[in-house]
Amino acid sequence: MPPPVSILIPTHNRCEILGRTLESIQHLEIASALAGRVEVIVINNVCTDQTDEVVNGWIARSKLPTRLIHEPAIGLNNARNRAVRESRFAEPDAIMAFLDDDVLVDPRWLVALVEAFESTGASMIGGRVELWWEAVRRPAWMIPELEDHLSRLDYGENIRQLHEPRIVGANFAFLRRVFEDAGPAGGFRPDLDRKGKSLLSGGETDFIIKAFTRGHTLFYSPAARLHHWVPPHRAELGHLLKIIEGKAVAQILMRERYGVIDQARSLAGGLAKLVIHGPCSLLGLRRVAIRARMRCATGRGQIIGAFKGRHSIKPSRAT
């Protein structure tokens, strides 16, 4: 019998698109062996819009048992941790399947996800994420490297093992025992990833790195696919550069040790990127200029992270 599945959706003030995500879940194919063994949990993370009304409307008519939970501590990772702890499936091999609140899942997403766990013996699965260009036209200047920062993920048509934490949190699943193994307190680090309007990232990256140290494995499944909505503001170059900057900051905050020498190296590396790539970044929207601006954004993140890293306390990873 396949393991039970909790579909977990943290949300913060996205009620309209959340409704479409929940609607897409109604079209999922459910294997007969999973009947009564799939649930949906939506975590309201300090929402001030009509999230409760939208979710409660779906609770009344959803074909899958659906619950709404309020998490008062702002932050994506606080919501993620609460979601896992609220799951009614306590088995170590129960699947915790995270979705963003702005996706359309393929009808076979759940079937493919369970099959991927069973066929590979994986502890974690990252599914394919295609971009959903509905609210805004794809800009002519958009290059593949930037699309990756819109949460696109495509490693081809075959299931494959990944040895680096390069997946997308919008479509990420793991066995419950991985959550318990991910550190002394378990789960996702609350000081990483989105908090309100903050563009810090790295939550799932840090989680996977810790899981790797415990011997857990990560695979990519192309058939466990979904579409990730692109809102107009995220298709702006300035916003994408801020995402890149936030990722560079997160890379520093994830380090277990970060001393004076590390700080100096980050500052030197960041300044070097600004000096080397700054002039080329002024060449408009040519591809070479966009790539230069991306490297400058990374440099700015290294500089910001150098100061934040020196003043933050990093929890030790379990050994």
N, C-alpha and C positions, 0 to 999 in steps of 0.2 A: 504494500500500500504506500502511495506517495506521502511525503510529509505534509502537514497542514501549512497553510499560507496566510500570513497577515499582510494585507496591502496597506501601507502606511503613508499618509499624505500630510505633511506639515504645511500650514498655510498662514499667510499674513496679508490681509487686505487685498485679496484677489478673488472676491466672491463670484464675479461674472464668469471668468475663465475657469474657475474651480467647478462651477456647475457643469461646464462642458466636459471637463475631465471625468467627473462622476458619471455623466451620461455615457461616455465611452466605455466605462467599466461595466455598464449594464449589458454590453454586447460581447463580453468575454466568453469564449468557449470554456466550459467547466467540465473536466473529465468526470465520469460517473464515480470514480474512486475518490474524488475530492468533494463529493456532495456533503454539505454540512461541515466542511473542513476548510473553508475560506471565509475570511472576514475583512472588512474595510474599517480603518480607523482614521479619522480626520482630526488633526491636532490644531485647534484654534490658538495661534500664538499671538495673543494681544491684538486681535483684530478689532477695528472700530467701524467696519462696514457691515454689510448684511450677511456675513458668512454663516452665522447661526441659522438664519432663516433658510438660506440655500441648502445647507447640509440637512437640516431637519426635514425639508421637503423631500430630499432623496431618501432619508431614513424611512419615511412612510411608504415609499414605493420601490425601493431597491430590491433587486433579486438576490443580493448578498447581504448578510447581516452587517449593518453599518452603525458605527458609534461616533459621537462627537465628544472630544475631550478638550478642556481648556488648560493650556500651559501658561501660567502668568509670568514666567521668566522669559524676557525677550531674547530671541536668538534661535537660529535654525537648529543648532546642535542641542540646545535645551529641548526643543520640540522633538527632535529625532530620538533622544534618550527617553523622553516621556512616552513616545509612541511604542517603542519596544517593550517598555515596562508595563504598558497597558494591554499588550497582546494577551489573549486568553490561552494561547498555545505555549506551554512551558517546556515542551520537549526540546532537548538539545538540538535536534535536527529540524525543528520547525523553521520554515522559511520566512524571514523578515524582508519584505519587498518594498523598497521605498520608491515612491513616485513624486515628482514635483506637482504643484497644483495647477500647472499650465501645460498639460500634455494630453494627447489623444493616443490611447493605447490601441495597438493592433488587436483584432479579435483573438488571434492566436498567441498573444503575448504570454498569458499565464501558462498555457500548455507548453509553449517552447521553453519558458523559464524552468518549469519543473523537470522537463525532459533534459535540459542542460545540466541541472544538478545531478540527476540520476545517471546520465551517460558519462559524465566526467569525474564524478566524485568530488567536485569542487566544493570549497567552503564559501566562496563568494562568486557572484556572477554580475558582470556589467553588460547590459543589453545595448543593442544598436539604437542610436538617437539621430533621427533625421529632423531637419529644421522645418518648421511650419510657417511658411511665408504667406500669411493671410492678412494680418493687420497692416503690413507695410511691404512695399516692393523691395526685393533684394537690390541693394545699391550696386551701381556699376563698379565701384571701387572695391567692393568686398572681395577679399582674397581668401583662399582656404585656411590659411593660418588664423585669420580673424574669426572665421566661422567656428573654429574649434573653441574660441572663447564665448561663443553663443551656445555652448554645450552640445555641439555636434560630435558624434562618435561613430566611426565606421572603419573597422579593421578588415573588411572584406566579407565574403560569403561563407566562410568556414568557422566553426568553433575553434578557438585557439586559447592556449594558456598565456596569461600575461604575467611577466616577472617584474613589472613596474606598476605603480598605482595609477595608471592612466585610464581611468573610466570616468563616467559622468554620474553625479549624484542624482540626476533626474530619473535614472533607470538603474538602480543599484540594489542588489539583493544579497543576503547572506544568511547562513544558518545561525540560529539563536546562540549556539555555544561560542561563536566568534565574538559576539557582543560581550559575553562574560569574560572572554580571554583578552579583551582589548586594553587591559590596564588594571591597576589596583581598584579603581572605581568602576571600571567597565565603560564601554560605549564611546561616544564622541566627545571631544574636548570642547567645553562650552566657550572657551576664549577664542575659538577659531570660527570662521565662516560668517554668514550673513547675520547681521543684527539690525533690524529696521532698514535704514537706507545705507548702512555700511556695505562696502563691496569687498570686504575681506573674504577669503576663501580658505580651502585646505582641509575642511572637516573630514571628508571621505578619504583624502590622501593620507592624513595622519592615521586614521582608523585602519586603513589597509596596511600601512607600514608596520604598525603594531601587530596586526594579525599575521603578517609575514614572519615576524620574529617568533611567533608561536607555532609556525609550521603550517599555517592555513594557506590554501591555494586560491588563485583568482583566474577565472576564465571569461572570455568574451563570447556572447551568443548573438549572432546576427538575426536569428528568428524571433528573439524576445525583443521586438522592436516597437518603437513609438515615435510620435512626432512631437517636437518641443516648440511651443508657440514663441514667436519673436515679436515682442511689443515694439512700437515705433521708437521709443527712446533707446532701446538696446541696439537698434540698427544705426545709431549715430557713432561716428568714429571716436568722439571724445569720451563717450560712455565706455566703449570697448577698451580704450587705453586705460581708463580708470580700473577696469577689471584686471587688466594685465598688471598694473601697478599693485593692486591688492594681492594678487597671487605672489608677487615677489616679496611683499611684506610677510605673507603667511609662510613662505619658505623659510624665512629667518625665525619666525616665532615657533616653528615646529622643531627647531634644533634643541637637543637635550642640553647641550652646553654652548654658551655663547659669551666668550670673554672679550677682553680688550683687543687682542690680536684679531679675533674674528670680526669685531666691529670695524677695525681699521681696514681689513680686507674688503668688507662690504662697502664701506665708504669709498675706497679707492676704485673698486669695480664699478660702482654706480656712477661716480664722477667720470671715469674713463668712457663709459657708454655715452654719457651726455656730450663729452668732448668729441668723440669719434663720430657719432651718428647724428649729432645735433645739426650740423650744416646740411646734411642730405635730407633731413626731415622737413626742410623748408621748401622742398620742390613740389608742393601741391599734393595731388592725389595720385601721382604715379606709384606704381608698385614698389619701386625702390624707396620712395619717400615714406610710404606707409610702413614698410618693414623697418625703416630707420626710426620712425616714431614709436613703433612697438618696442624696439630695443631701448629707446630713451625712457619709455614708460617703465620698463623693467629696471633701468638704472635709478629712476626716481623711487621706485619701490624698495630697492636695496638701501638707499640712503635713509628713507623713512624707517625701514625695518631695523637698520643699524641702531637707531636711537630707541625704538620701541623694544628691541630685543635685549638691550642692556638693562632696561628697567622693568622687565617682566619676569615673573617667577614661573619656571617651566616644570610641570609635574614630571616626575621620573617615570619612565616606561617600565612595565613589569618585565622581569627577566626570567 
